[in-house]
Amino acid sequence: MTQQQAQKVADAVIAVAAVGAAIVVLRSPKLRRMAWQLARQYAAGPLAAWTATTDRQAWDESGTRRMMS
């Protein structure tokens, strides 16, 4: 088995596992609520901080490029 074949097989196994986990979560009301709560917490915390940091960097870089031109 070549490296490329092994990578394709690994990608397929990961995809099947992710779909299987999603089906289990969607079929269970308790797990569905837990997943929704975790998604909301992530959106309010790390995702918001990452977005703010990215926006700030883009803002700073756009000002630097304008001044250099």
Backbone hydrogen bonds in HBPLUS format (Angstrom, degrees):
<---DONOR---> <-ACCEPTOR-->    atom                        ^
c    i                          cat <-CA-CA->   ^        H-A-AA   ^      H-
h    n   atom  resd res      DA  || num        DHA   H-A  angle D-A-AA Bond
n    s   type  num  typ     dist DA aas  dist angle  dist       angle   num
A0006-ALA N   A0002-THR O   2.97 MM   4  6.20 161.9  2.00 151.6 156.7     1
A0007-GLN N   A0003-GLN O   2.94 MM   4  6.14 152.5  2.01 146.1 153.6     2
A0008-LYS N   A0004-GLN O   3.05 MM   4  6.30 156.4  2.10 146.0 151.7     3
A0009-VAL N   A0005-GLN O   2.97 MM   4  6.25 161.5  2.01 153.4 158.0     4
A0010-ALA N   A0006-ALA O   2.92 MM   4  6.09 162.8  1.95 148.7 153.8     5
A0011-ASP N   A0007-GLN O   2.90 MM   4  6.08 158.2  1.94 148.2 154.2     6
A0012-ALA N   A0008-LYS O   2.98 MM   4  6.19 155.1  2.04 146.2 152.7     7
A0013-VAL N   A0009-VAL O   2.95 MM   4  6.20 159.2  1.99 153.0 158.4     8
A0014-ILE N   A0010-ALA O   2.99 MM   4  6.19 162.1  2.02 151.3 155.9     9
A0015-ALA N   A0011-ASP O   2.95 MM   4  6.14 156.2  2.01 145.5 152.3    10
A0016-VAL N   A0012-ALA O   2.96 MM   4  6.17 161.7  2.00 151.2 155.6    11
A0017-ALA N   A0013-VAL O   2.98 MM   4  6.15 158.9  2.02 147.6 153.7    12
A0018-ALA N   A0014-ILE O   2.91 MM   4  6.11 155.0  1.97 147.8 154.5    13
A0019-VAL N   A0015-ALA O   2.98 MM   4  6.20 162.7  2.01 151.2 155.6    14
A0020-GLY N   A0016-VAL O   2.92 MM   4  6.06 161.4  1.95 148.2 153.9    15
A0021-ALA N   A0017-ALA O   2.91 MM   4  6.10 158.0  1.96 147.3 153.1    16
A0022-ALA N   A0018-ALA O   2.93 MM   4  6.13 157.0  1.99 147.0 153.6    17
A0023-ILE N   A0019-VAL O   2.96 MM   4  6.22 154.6  2.03 149.8 156.3    18
A0024-VAL N   A0020-GLY O   3.06 MM   4  6.32 159.3  2.11 148.3 153.5    19
A0025-VAL N   A0021-ALA O   2.95 MM   4  6.19 162.8  1.98 151.8 156.4    20
A0026-LEU N   A0022-ALA O   2.88 MM   4  6.03 163.0  1.91 150.2 155.2    21
A0027-ARG N   A0023-ILE O   3.03 MM   4  6.10 141.5  2.18 143.9 153.0    22
A0028-SER N   A0025-VAL O   3.33 MM   3  5.42 147.4  2.45 100.4 109.3    23
A0032-ARG N   A0028-SER O   2.83 MM   4  5.98 154.0  1.90 155.0 163.6    24
A0033-ARG N   A0029-PRO O   2.95 MM   4  6.16 159.8  1.99 148.4 152.3    25
A0034-MET N   A0030-LYS O   3.04 MM   4  6.28 159.6  2.08 146.0 152.0    26
A0035-ALA N   A0031-LEU O   2.84 MM   4  6.02 159.8  1.88 148.9 154.3    27
A0036-TRP N   A0032-ARG O   2.97 MM   4  6.18 157.7  2.02 147.3 153.4    28
A0037-GLN N   A0033-ARG O   2.93 MM   4  6.18 159.7  1.97 150.9 156.2    29
A0038-LEU N   A0034-MET O   2.94 MM   4  6.18 161.4  1.98 151.4 156.4    30
A0039-ALA N   A0035-ALA O   2.91 MM   4  6.10 154.7  1.98 146.8 154.1    31
A0040-ARG N   A0036-TRP O   2.95 MM   4  6.21 156.8  2.01 148.9 154.9    32
A0041-GLN N   A0037-GLN O   2.96 MM   4  6.19 160.3  2.00 150.3 155.6    33
A0042-TYR N   A0038-LEU O   2.93 MM   4  6.09 157.7  1.98 147.5 153.6    34
A0043-ALA N   A0039-ALA O   2.92 MM   4  6.09 157.1  1.97 146.0 152.5    35
A0044-ALA N   A0040-ARG O   2.97 MM   4  6.14 145.1  2.09 144.2 153.4    36
A0045-GLY N   A0041-GLN O   2.97 MM   4  6.02 131.3  2.22 140.4 152.7    37
A0047-LEU N   A0042-TYR O   3.03 MM   5  5.89 160.2  2.07 160.6 162.7    38
A0049-ALA N   A0045-GLY O   3.00 MM   4  6.24 160.2  2.04 157.7 164.1    39
A0050-TRP N   A0046-PRO O   2.88 MM   4  6.03 161.3  1.92 150.3 155.3    40
A0051-THR N   A0047-LEU O   2.95 MM   4  6.10 160.0  1.99 147.1 152.7    41
A0052-ALA N   A0048-ALA O   2.95 MM   4  6.13 161.3  1.99 147.8 152.9    42
A0053-THR N   A0049-ALA O   2.96 MM   4  6.14 159.7  2.01 148.5 154.1    43
A0054-THR N   A0050-TRP O   2.90 MM   4  6.09 161.5  1.94 150.6 155.8    44
A0055-ASP N   A0051-THR O   2.87 MM   4  6.04 162.7  1.90 151.3 156.3    45
A0056-ARG N   A0052-ALA O   2.93 MM   4  6.09 156.9  1.99 145.3 151.8    46
A0057-GLN N   A0053-THR O   2.95 MM   4  6.19 160.6  1.99 150.0 155.0    47
A0058-ALA N   A0054-THR O   2.94 MM   4  6.15 160.2  1.98 150.0 155.6    48
A0059-TRP N   A0055-ASP O   2.86 MM   4  6.06 155.9  1.92 147.4 154.5    49
A0060-ASP N   A0056-ARG O   2.86 MM   4  6.11 164.6  1.88 152.4 156.3    50
A0061-GLU N   A0057-GLN O   2.88 MM   4  6.05 162.7  1.91 150.7 155.5    51
A0062-SER N   A0058-ALA O   2.92 MM   4  6.02 151.3  2.00 145.0 152.7    52
A0063-GLY N   A0059-TRP O   3.16 MM   4  6.39 150.2  2.25 146.2 153.2    53
A0064-THR N   A0060-ASP O   3.11 MM   4  6.36 150.6  2.20 144.8 152.8    54
A0065-ARG N   A0061-GLU O   3.04 MM   4  6.22 161.7  2.07 150.0 153.9    55
A0066-ARG N   A0062-SER O   3.19 MM   4  6.24 153.8  2.27 137.8 144.6    56
A0067-MET N   A0063-GLY O   3.14 MM   4  6.27 153.7  2.21 142.5 148.8    57
A0068-MET N   A0064-THR O   3.12 MM   4  6.29 145.0  2.25 143.1 152.1    58
A0069-SER N   A0065-ARG O   3.23 MM   4  6.39 139.1  2.41 142.5 151.4    59
